[in-house]
């Protein structure tokens, strides 16, 4: 089955927001065996939306719409689709009841236009909105399947995952599609592909598809099988071969960020970590504390941007930071001292540190992208430090450095025979 995604919203065309919905939907549709062949973005204009629908109907079996389901007059997605198909809009009473109850609970009179969010094109299956008000819809008409979803990602993603995806899966011919996500850190996409090129070139079943994001790489293994057990019998040998080559980088075989895995490992071990961050400005702490339950494993952090903070709060000797022959703030010695210092001062089991040059200019005569990551732990010996030479702009270098901190901590927390 071929799919096209039509994102509706003038704000997308003007660059006011990024179309992350298309990225999410493309990945999710591909995972269930529906290939996305086209992305279309169209403004809040009935004529142009009609043109986009006409083109999509000629080349796609499934058309997924996002956006244009709100209460205002420029939220016209359902109106235009109904007009194109020659169908009526009707009221989905459970959705209208939900909207009216929300306004009653707030003690505010409901503006009549809000009832637009409860509209359905006749003959379709409603898709409940668990996190918002506008009801979605799946409708089959004229040999095409229309999936109509809200624009806000916090509403669109659960609606698609909980309601639209099961309906689409039931329509797919043949055996179900099964996927497994292998997650890697500490290695770039090109290096990973080079080490797996023979497997990727010879792939048949399961298929092997790599995807890159900043600081991490994902491989999706996919096969068709009648049961999960049969799927596992085909996926397991391929995963085992990949693990034998890249086990030191493969941190999970499910959809999870490395900060989630690090938090799980720390919780299992009953340990905590503290962070001393210079060039990343607290990004490591932000990533880790985005994980629910991270308060059990994250003792705290210090953003030690200045030498004074490094010295006075974390005990870095002044002779390391300044003066003739000093290695400087951006150095192995300072990274080691920071890791040990934050561990001691915050009373955590592990201390991680980062110091480097995120740009745009050199610091201490050292180039942009030079970063040192340090880890001090309870397993004996002095702090361990790694030198990184990162590329990209300031934002990219900061994110890659923070992900490197997580990767190095994951390596220390994971026994070699478990990788």
Secondary structure, 3 states (H helix, E strand, C coil): CEEEEEEECHHHHCCCCCCHHHHHHHHHHHHCCCEEEEEEEECCCHHHHHHHHHHHHHHCCEEEEECCCCCCCCCCHHHHHHHHHCCCEEECHHHHHHHHHHHHHHCCCCCHHHHHHHEEECCCEEECCCCCCCCEEEEEECCEEEEEECCCHHHHHHHHHHHHHHHHHHHCCCCCEEEEEEEEECCCHHHHHHHHHHHHHCCCCCEEEEEEECCEEEEEEEEECCCHHHHHHHHHHHHHHHHHHHCCCEEECCCCCHHHHHHHHHHHHCCCEEEEECCCCCHHHHHHHCCCCHHHCEEEEEECCCHHHHHHHHCCCHHHHCCCCCCCCCCHHHHHHHHHHHHHHHCCCEEEEEEECCCCCCECCECCCEEEEEEECCCCCCCEEEEEECCCCHHHHHHHHHHHHHHHHHHHHCCHHHC
